[in-house]
Amino acid sequence: MNTWINGRKGTRIDSRDRGLQYGDGVFETMRVRRGQVRLLHYHLERLFAGCRQLQIAGPSALALRREIERIAALRPEGVLKLIVTRGGGSRGYRPTGRERCTRILTLHVLPRGVLTDAAVPARVRLCATPLGQNPGLAGLKTLNRLESVVARAEWSDARIWEGLMRDVDENIVCGTMSNLFLRRGSSLMTPVLDRCGVAGVMRRWVLESAPHLRLIPVERRIGWQELCDAEEVFLSNAVVGLRSVGVIERGRERLRRSAFDAANLLRARLESL
């Protein structure tokens, strides 16, 4: 792993940084493909939207793009993570408005299996850890990811690729690291993210691409019954792309799916980018 903090190579960060103290910041996890970040403009749009929502004075958009492009070019395939915090500050929750943001970029080897497992239907499970509701932060990719951390600690079975998380009303919202899609006929459904969850860049790409494949994108509440009624289920995230789901576990119950048509069509379209 290589790390750059505010443009300089190194790993030291001020202990007073509000990202460390309070999770006061946002981040992006980006797929490097052929030495370039896939869907970079989506990532930057989301990052700066998050900064505006949190009232963080972010870095220069042009300088940040150039820095990302320079670092991504160092590795043909990999993962580039960007963190932007409010910066260092005095003790206490209230920001002064005088903070200078901290930006951290880390370049990682592409995880084993990303290239080989994408076409293999995944086994997933329902998590017990619920997502709290906060409409003001819904959709944002903030540094506060404790719910995903606790949910991911629920299982150690290597056969299970992902866990689906629900809100307090039992609606399925997303995976610990992914967004959920269900197809029934020509309708492509995904959970609405108005109360909690992260609006992934790959989720956005799928919703925008669906009409080109004669699929009708719909954002709505999703419960267990909708999973049972779906012909096809798949998950998305920026690193993996799209991953079809073959088995969903809920306790001792097993829900199996064998249709992968929409995911395959979208995956082929994604590979052409």
N, C-alpha and C positions, 0 to 999 in steps of 0.2 A: 504494500500500500504506500502511495506517495501522498503527502499532505502539503497544502499551501494555505497559509493564514494571512488574509489581507494581501495576497499577491506574493508573499515570501514563503519559501519552503521551510517547513518546521512543524513542530507539534505542540508548542507551548501556547497556552491561552491564559489570560488573566483570570484569577479565581473569582474576581468580582463581576465577571461577565454575566449579564442577565439571562443569557441562554442557559448557562450552567446553574445559576441560582434559582430561576423561576420557569425555565422552559419558554422564555420570552423570545420567540423567533419562529421561523418557518424553514422548511427544507424541501429539496427535490432530489429524487433518486432517478438517475437518467441512464439509459442504455446507450453505450458507445458501440456503434456498428460501422465498420469500414472507416474507423478513425473520426467519425462524426457522431454527434448526439442526435438520436432519433427524436423527432417531434420537439426540437429545441424551442421553437417559438411558443408551443403550448406550455412548456415548463416555465419559461420566463414570464408569460402572461399570468400564470397561476401564482408564481412567486411574488410578483409585484402587486397582484390583487390582494394576496395575503398581507403584504407589508402595509398596503393602504388600509386594510381593515383593522390591523393592529396599531396603526399610526406609527410605524417604524420607518424612519428615513433610510431607505434602501440605498444600495450602491448605484453608481452610474450604469444605466442599462447597456450602453454601447461598450463601455470598458469591461463590464461583466461578460457580455457575449464574446468579446475577443479573448478574454482569459479562458473561458470555457472551451472555445474552439481550439485554442493553443494547447491546452492540457489534454483534451480528447484526442488530438492528433498523435499523442505519444503512445497510444495503444490501439491496435486495429479492432479488438473486441474487448469490452469491459463494462464496468459500471462506474459512473461518475456521480458522487454525492455532493450536493451543495447545501450548506447551512448558512443562513443569514440570521444573526441575532441582533437585538437592539444595541448591544455593546456593553461596555463596562459601566457601572454606576454605583451609587452609594446604597447602603442597606435600606430595605423597604420596598414595598410593591410599587409605589407611585413613581413613574418615570419623570425625570425633570424636563425632558424635551431637548436637553443638550447632549444626549448620548450620541456617540458615533458608532454606526453599525459594524459588526464583525462579520466577515465572510470567510467561510472555511470550505475548501474544495479537497476532496479525497478521491483518488483514482484507484480502483480495485480490479483484480482479475475477475473475469466473468465466472459466476458460480458453475461448478460442475453440474451438468444435466440440463442447463438452460437450452442448449442447442439440440440435445438428443431427446429430451422428455416432452418438448412442447406438443408433439402430436400424440402423446400417450395419454389416454383419459385418466384423470386424477381421481383419487379417493379423498373425500373431504368429510368433515364432521360438523355438527352443531356445537358451539361453545356454550358453556354455562355463564361465563362472564358477560354481563350486560353492558351496553353502551349508554352512557349518560346523555341527556338531551340538553343542547344549548344552541338554539337557532342562530345566535350571533356568531358562533364559531363553526357552524355546520358547513361541511365542504372543504374547509381550510386544512392544509397539511402543516399543522403547527408542530413544535417540538414536543408537545404533550401527548405521548403515545402509550401511557401506562396501561390503558385498557387493553391494547393489543399485546403488550408485553405479558400481562397476567393471563390473557386468553391463550396466547401461544404456549405458555407453560403448562397448560392443561393436559397435553399429550406428548408422549415421547416415541410413539410408534412411527417408524420411518416410512411406513406405507401410506401414512396420511399426509397429504401435501399441504392442506390448508384447513382452517377452521372458519365457519360462518358465524358472524356475530349478530345478535338481536338487540333491539332497544327494549325498554322496560314494558312496552306493550306487546312484546313477542313478535314484532315485525322483523324480518331478516333484512339487515341493512347493507352488509358488506362482509368481506373476509378480513382476517387480521392484516393482510398485506395486499388485498385485491378488491375489485368490484365485481358484482354478480350480474349475470344476464340469463334470462330465460326466454326460450322461443316456444310459442304455440301458434302453429300455422305460420302466417306472415307477420305476426306481432312479435316484436323483440322487446321484452320488458326488462327494466332495471329498477332497483329501489330508488325512490325519491329521497334526496338527501337534504331535506329542509330542516331537520332537527338534530342530526348527528351524521357521522360518517365522513369520509374523505372523497372528494370528487377527483378521481384519478385522471391523468392526461390520456391514458389509453381508453378509459370510459368515454371521455369526450370524443376521441377519434372514432370509436365504434358508433356512437350516436350520430355523428355526422356522416359516417360512411354507410350506415344501414340503408338509407333510401336508394343508394346506387345499386344495391343488391335486391331491391324490391322488398325490403323489410321495413316495417312500420315501427319506429322507436316509440316506446311508451315509458314514462317515469311514473311509478305508482307504489303503493304499499304492497309488500310481498310477505306472505305468510307461508307456513308449511304446506297448506293446501295448494297454493300456487306452484310450489316445487313439485308436488305430486301430479298436478295437471299438466306440467310442462313437457313438451316433446324433447327438448334439448336444454342443457344447462352448461354454461361455461363461465370462466373467470378471466379477468384482465388485470394486468399491471404493466408498468412501463418497462421493466427489465425482461420479463418472460414474454410479454405480448399477450397472447390468448391461450388459455388452457381449457380444453374440454373436460367436463366432469362425468365420470362413469358411475361412481357410487357416492351416496350421501348417507352418513351414519347419524342416527338420532337414538342414542342409547343402544338397545339391541336391534332396533329397526334399521333395515337397509333399503334405501331407495336407489334403484338402478336405472341408468339411462344409456341408450345405445345409438342415439342420433347425434351426429356431429356436423351436419351439413353447413349451418350458418357459420360456425366457428372456423371450419375449413375454408370457406369462401372468404371470410374476413382475414384469415391468416395469410392466404395467398395474396390478397390485396395489400396487406401490410408488408409482406416480403418484397413487394415491388417498389417500396419507398426508397 
